[in-house]
Amino acid sequence: MRYLRVLVFCSLVLSCLSERAFSENWSQWRGPQQNGTSAQTGLSETIDPNHLLWTTPLPGPGSSTPVVCNAYVFVTAADKSAKTVVAAALNADTGKLLWTEDLGENRTAAGMYDMTAPSPVTDGTTVWFLTGSGDLAAFTTDGKPVWRRDLAEEYGDFAVGFGYSSSPLLYDGVLYIPVMRNEKPGAYELNKDRTEPLDSYLLAVDPQTGKNLWKHIRDTDATEGSREAYVTPYPYEWNGRKEILIAAGECITGHDPATGAELWRWWFTPANRLSNTEHNVPTPVAQDGLIFVVRPEQRPLFAIRPGEKGLQDDSILAWTYEENKCWIASPCLYRNRLYVLQEQQKTLVCLEPKTGRIVWQHDLPVKGVFQASPTAADGKIYCISTNGQVVVLAAGDEYRVISTANLNEKFCRSSIVPAGSKLYIRTGSTLRCYGN
């Protein structure tokens, strides 16, 4: 009997260790691969009360996607009574609210958006928060302040029509922050005290001290609204070279991570650079020597080869998906398939990355539109509409809906996060955790 108990105990320990070994954190906005995917397994196929592990009311609404690392979940929220953006930490296993900190002023943009859109980033020891008002702060994971900055005070307000929404990128021990904004002083009632045009820039920050490593001015021929972008920097490595990709201002550029210097540039359409209504929202993704970038405002999706040096011509263009209607959601690369969510049409398109061939295209069984980017993990694609309708699809070459659910919540703009064999879903008022 004693021998049997020892065997059972060892089996349980091995099972626990195995589960931890296959647990993967989601420490940045688009996950560990920066492309909306995770290697996490054991995820729930259905989002229903039987799989709900916990629900926690948040300090207020918000658009940031939660990040999960080890025992922590980090997210931002709007404290409407105090009119501030709040940083919040929760226990990933129980949902218990561990600590909150005020980050700075909150304001509204375009009538329905606020300053909570940028997602946090963490390395498991420190967590960094950025708000749409330019407040940048670092805390230990248990809530102790490390450093704090006000980028708007230093470099001017983030003049972006629907509210600044880019998330910081932590890559090779450096924090990268893009500010692609309107050049016009006074735009959106901001920067009224300035007379000179405002520059757009990519900032590299030492994550431990908060000090600048460099600031690169990223110029463009585009004007006013077309200079604005909501994209997050994308780290790209190919043929031994590392670079940071930025899609904004009617072009895509590759930058040296060490200096910010522009390595190459490709214009989406030279004939129409000066449009002032086209905001880049989706963040590029890349695979096997191809970069997939969406031109703004429901225009084509391009597959391009990385540029060598300087201004590139259309010889780097591999293929074009002309029928693209994606506007807000970032594409998702998973198991050699590119998934593109057409938000207003409520349609998901599956493309072959090498050729652009449409594998399948299908309307999703929802009534609401989408703003959150799709997530892929454990052989499944997870999508959530703004009114809380969740669709779980099978990843692969056949369109198949595994399950649907209605959370009956509004303002669901955050991507579904897989981590530690659980799914974390941020709604307009709560954070929920689902598991088997």
C-alpha positions in Angstrom: 0.0 0.0 0.0 2.8 2.4 0.9 4.5 1.6 -2.5 1.2 2.3 -4.3 0.9 5.7 -2.5 4.4 6.6 -3.5 3.6 5.8 -7.2 0.5 7.8 -7.1 2.3 10.8 -5.5 5.1 10.6 -8.1 2.5 10.4 -10.9 0.8 13.6 -9.6 4.1 15.4 -9.3 5.1 14.5 -12.8 1.7 15.5 -14.1 2.1 18.9 -12.4 5.6 19.4 -13.7 4.5 18.4 -17.2 1.6 21.0 -17.1 4.1 23.7 -16.0 6.6 22.7 -18.7 3.9 23.3 -21.4 2.6 26.5 -19.8 3.4 29.5 -21.9 3.2 33.1 -20.8 1.5 35.9 -22.7 3.7 38.7 -21.7 3.1 41.2 -24.5 0.1 42.4 -26.5 0.4 39.8 -29.4 1.9 37.0 -27.3 5.2 35.2 -27.2 5.6 35.1 -31.0 4.3 38.6 -31.5 1.9 37.2 -34.1 -1.2 36.4 -32.0 -0.4 32.8 -31.4 0.7 30.6 -28.5 2.0 27.0 -28.2 -0.2 26.6 -25.1 -2.3 23.4 -25.1 -5.2 22.1 -23.0 -7.4 25.1 -23.6 -11.2 25.0 -23.3 -13.2 24.6 -26.6 -16.3 26.2 -25.1 -16.8 29.5 -23.3 -19.7 28.7 -20.9 -20.4 28.7 -17.2 -19.2 25.2 -16.7 -15.7 26.3 -17.8 -15.7 29.6 -15.9 -13.1 29.5 -13.2 -13.4 33.0 -11.9 -14.7 36.5 -12.7 -13.3 39.7 -11.2 -14.8 43.2 -11.6 -12.1 45.6 -12.8 -11.6 49.1 -11.5 -13.3 50.4 -14.7 -13.6 49.8 -18.5 -10.7 49.7 -20.9 -9.4 48.4 -24.2 -6.0 47.0 -23.3 -5.4 43.3 -23.7 -4.3 41.6 -20.4 -0.8 40.1 -20.2 -0.2 37.0 -18.2 3.1 35.9 -16.7 3.5 33.1 -14.1 1.1 33.9 -11.3 0.1 37.4 -12.4 -2.3 39.1 -14.8 -1.7 42.8 -15.6 -4.2 45.2 -17.3 -5.2 48.8 -17.4 -8.6 50.3 -16.7 -10.3 53.7 -16.5 -11.3 55.0 -13.1 -14.2 57.2 -14.2 -14.7 58.9 -10.8 -11.1 59.9 -10.5 -10.7 60.4 -14.3 -7.4 58.5 -14.2 -6.0 55.4 -15.9 -5.3 52.6 -13.4 -2.8 49.8 -13.5 -4.1 46.6 -12.0 -2.5 43.3 -11.0 -4.5 40.1 -10.4 -3.7 36.6 -9.3 -3.8 34.4 -12.4 -5.2 31.4 -10.6 -7.8 33.0 -8.4 -8.6 36.4 -10.0 -7.9 38.2 -6.7 -7.1 41.8 -7.2 -3.6 42.2 -5.8 -2.8 45.9 -6.3 -3.7 49.0 -8.3 -1.8 52.2 -9.1 -2.9 55.4 -10.7 -0.9 56.0 -13.9 -2.2 59.5 -14.8 -4.9 61.5 -16.4 -7.6 59.8 -18.5 -9.5 61.6 -21.3 -11.8 60.6 -24.1 -11.1 60.6 -27.8 -13.6 60.6 -30.7 -16.4 60.4 -28.1 -16.1 56.7 -27.2 -12.4 55.9 -26.6 -10.1 56.6 -23.7 -6.5 56.3 -22.8 -6.5 52.6 -21.7 -5.8 51.0 -25.1 -2.0 50.3 -24.8 -1.4 46.9 -23.3 1.2 46.3 -20.5 4.4 44.3 -21.0 6.3 42.2 -18.5 9.4 40.0 -18.1 8.1 38.3 -15.0 10.0 40.6 -12.6 9.0 44.0 -13.8 5.9 45.2 -15.5 5.7 48.4 -17.7 2.5 50.4 -18.4 1.9 53.0 -21.0 -1.2 55.1 -21.4 -2.7 57.1 -24.3 -1.9 60.3 -22.4 1.9 59.5 -22.5 2.3 58.2 -18.9 5.0 55.5 -18.9 5.7 53.7 -15.6 7.5 50.6 -14.3 6.6 48.5 -11.3 7.8 45.3 -9.7 5.3 42.5 -10.2 4.3 43.0 -6.5 3.5 46.6 -7.1 6.5 48.6 -6.0 7.3 51.7 -8.2 10.5 51.5 -10.1 10.4 54.6 -12.3 7.9 56.9 -14.1 7.9 59.3 -17.0 5.5 61.6 -18.8 6.3 61.4 -22.5 3.6 63.9 -23.4 5.2 66.5 -21.2 8.6 65.8 -22.7 7.7 65.6 -26.4 4.2 66.9 -26.7 0.7 65.2 -26.5 0.0 62.1 -28.5 -2.3 63.7 -31.1 -4.1 60.6 -32.5 -7.7 60.9 -33.6 -9.2 57.8 -31.8 -6.8 57.9 -28.9 -3.2 56.6 -28.8 -3.3 52.8 -28.9 0.2 51.4 -29.6 1.6 49.0 -27.0 5.2 49.0 -25.9 7.5 46.2 -27.3 10.0 44.5 -25.1 12.7 43.0 -27.3 16.3 41.9 -26.5 16.2 43.8 -23.2 15.0 47.1 -24.7 11.6 48.8 -24.5 10.5 50.2 -27.9 7.7 52.9 -28.0 6.3 54.3 -31.3 4.5 57.6 -31.4 3.0 58.1 -34.9 0.9 61.2 -34.5 -0.7 64.2 -36.3 1.9 66.9 -37.1 -0.5 69.8 -36.8 -0.3 71.8 -33.5 -3.8 72.1 -32.0 -5.1 68.9 -33.7 -7.8 67.4 -31.5 -7.4 70.3 -29.1 -4.0 69.1 -28.1 -0.5 70.8 -28.2 -2.1 74.3 -28.5 0.9 76.0 -27.1 3.2 74.7 -29.9 3.8 76.4 -33.2 6.2 74.0 -34.9 4.9 70.8 -36.5 5.0 67.8 -34.3 7.3 64.9 -35.2 6.6 61.2 -35.1 9.2 59.0 -33.5 10.4 55.6 -32.3 11.8 55.7 -28.8 14.1 53.1 -27.2 14.1 53.1 -23.4 16.3 51.2 -20.9 13.6 49.2 -19.1 15.5 49.1 -15.8 16.2 52.9 -15.5 13.6 54.5 -17.8 16.2 56.5 -19.6 16.4 57.0 -23.3 18.8 54.8 -25.3 17.9 56.7 -28.5 15.0 58.6 -30.2 14.6 58.3 -33.9 12.4 60.8 -35.8 10.4 58.8 -38.4 9.3 61.2 -41.1 6.8 60.6 -43.9 5.4 62.5 -46.9 1.9 61.7 -45.6 0.0 64.5 -43.9 -2.3 65.1 -40.9 -4.4 62.0 -40.1 -2.4 59.8 -42.4 0.6 60.2 -40.2 -1.3 58.8 -37.3 -1.1 55.1 -36.5 -2.1 52.7 -33.8 0.4 50.0 -34.6 2.8 48.2 -32.2 6.5 47.7 -33.3 7.2 44.2 -34.7 10.6 42.6 -34.2 11.8 40.9 -37.3 14.8 38.6 -37.8 15.8 37.2 -41.2 19.1 36.1 -42.6 21.0 37.1 -39.5 19.7 40.6 -39.4 17.4 42.0 -36.7 15.1 45.0 -37.3 12.0 46.7 -35.9 9.1 47.1 -38.4 6.8 50.1 -38.3 3.8 50.5 -40.6 2.5 54.1 -40.6 2.2 57.1 -42.8 1.5 55.2 -46.0 4.7 53.2 -45.8 6.5 50.4 -43.9 10.0 50.9 -42.6 12.6 48.6 -41.1 14.8 50.1 -38.3 18.1 49.1 -36.7 17.2 48.0 -33.1 20.5 49.4 -31.8 20.2 52.9 -33.1 16.7 53.3 -34.6 18.3 54.2 -38.0 16.0 53.5 -40.9 17.3 50.5 -42.9 14.7 50.5 -45.7 11.3 51.9 -46.7 8.5 50.8 -49.0 5.6 53.0 -49.9 2.2 51.3 -50.1 1.2 53.5 -53.0 3.4 56.3 -54.2 0.5 57.8 -56.2 -1.5 58.5 -53.0 1.0 59.3 -50.2 -0.7 62.6 -49.2 -4.1 61.3 -48.2 -5.0 62.6 -44.8 -7.6 60.0 -43.7 -5.8 56.7 -43.6 -4.7 55.5 -40.2 -2.6 52.3 -39.9 -4.1 50.1 -37.2 -3.1 46.4 -37.8 0.5 45.5 -36.7 2.5 43.6 -39.4 3.5 39.9 -39.0 6.2 37.9 -40.8 7.1 34.3 -41.6 9.7 32.6 -43.8 11.1 35.8 -45.4 7.7 37.4 -46.1 6.2 40.4 -44.2 2.4 40.8 -44.2 1.2 44.3 -43.9 -2.2 45.9 -44.2 -2.8 49.2 -46.0 -5.2 51.4 -44.0 -8.9 51.8 -44.3 -10.0 48.4 -45.7 -7.4 48.5 -48.5 -5.2 45.7 -49.8 -3.0 43.4 -47.7 0.5 43.1 -49.0 3.1 40.3 -48.7 6.5 41.8 -49.2 10.1 40.6 -49.0 12.3 42.5 -46.5 14.1 45.4 -48.0 17.9 45.4 -48.2 18.8 49.1 -47.9 17.1 52.4 -48.7 14.0 53.1 -50.7 12.5 49.9 -52.1 10.5 49.5 -55.3 7.7 47.1 -56.0 10.1 44.3 -56.9 9.9 43.3 -53.2 6.1 42.7 -53.5 5.4 38.9 -53.5 1.6 39.1 -53.7 -1.4 41.3 -52.9 -4.8 40.4 -51.4 -6.9 43.0 -53.1 -10.2 42.0 -51.5 -9.0 42.7 -48.0 -11.5 44.6 -45.8 -9.5 44.3 -42.6 -9.3 47.7 -40.9 -8.5 47.3 -37.2 -7.6 43.7 -36.2 -4.0 42.5 -36.7 -3.5 39.3 -38.8 -2.7 36.1 -37.0 -0.1 33.6 -38.3 -0.7 30.0 -37.2 0.5 26.6 -38.5 1.4 28.0 -41.9 -1.9 29.8 -42.4 -2.6 33.6 -42.2 -5.9 34.5 -40.6 -7.3 37.9 -41.4 -10.4 39.2 -39.7 -12.7 41.5 -41.7 -14.3 43.3 -38.7 -17.2 45.2 -40.2 -18.1 42.3 -42.6 -17.8 39.8 -39.6 -15.8 37.5 -41.9 -12.7 35.5 -41.3 -10.3 34.7 -44.2 -7.7 32.0 -44.2 -4.8 32.6 -46.6 -1.8 30.6 -47.7 1.1 32.8 -46.6 3.5 31.8 -49.5 1.1 32.5 -52.3 -1.9 34.5 -51.0 -4.3 31.8 -52.1 -7.6 31.9 -50.3 -8.0 28.6 -48.5 -11.4 29.6 -47.1 -13.5 32.7 -46.4 -16.6 32.6 -44.2 -19.0 34.8 -42.4 -18.9 34.3 -38.6 -22.1 33.6 -36.6 -22.2 36.9 -34.7 -24.3 40.1 -34.8 -21.7 42.5 -33.5 -18.6 43.8 -35.3 -15.1 43.1 -34.2 -12.3 45.3 -32.9 -10.2 42.7 -31.0 -7.5 40.8 -33.0 -8.0 37.0 -33.3 -5.9 34.6 -31.2 -4.7 31.2 -32.2 -3.6 28.3 -29.9 -4.2 24.6 -29.3 -5.5 24.1 -32.8 -8.1 26.7 -32.4 -8.9 30.3 -33.4 -10.6 32.5 -30.8 -12.5 35.7 -31.8 -14.6 38.0 -29.7 -17.0 40.8 -31.0 -17.5 44.2 -29.4 -20.7 43.0 -27.8 -19.2 39.9 -26.2 -20.0 37.2 -28.8 -17.2 34.6 -28.8 -16.5 32.2 -31.8 -14.1 29.3 -31.4 -13.0 27.8 -34.8 -10.8 24.9 -35.8 -7.5 26.0 -37.2 -6.8 24.5 -40.6 -7.9 24.2 -44.2 -11.5 23.6 -43.5 -13.9 26.2 -42.0 -15.4 24.7 -38.9 -17.0 26.4 -35.9 -16.3 24.5 -32.7 -18.5 26.6 -30.4 -20.1 30.0 -29.9 -21.0 31.9 -26.7 -22.6 35.2 -25.8 -21.1 37.0 -22.7 -23.7 39.7 -23.0 -21.1 42.4 -22.4 -20.4 45.6 -24.3 -17.1 47.3 -25.2 -15.2 44.0 -25.7 -12.1 45.3 -27.6 -9.4 43.1 -26.0 -8.0 39.9 -27.6 -8.6 36.6 -25.9 -5.4 35.5 -24.1 -4.3 31.9 -23.7 -1.8 31.2 -20.9 -1.2 28.4 -18.4 -3.9 26.2 -20.0 -6.5 28.9 -19.3 -8.2 31.6 -21.4 -8.4 35.1 -20.1 -11.2 37.3 -21.5 -11.5 41.0 -20.7 -15.0 42.5 -21.1 -16.3 46.0 -20.6 -16.4 45.5 -16.9 -14.7 42.3 -15.8 -11.8 40.0 -16.3 -12.8 36.3 -16.7 -10.8 33.1 -16.7 -12.0 29.9 -18.4 -10.4 26.5 -18.2 -11.1 22.8 -18.4 
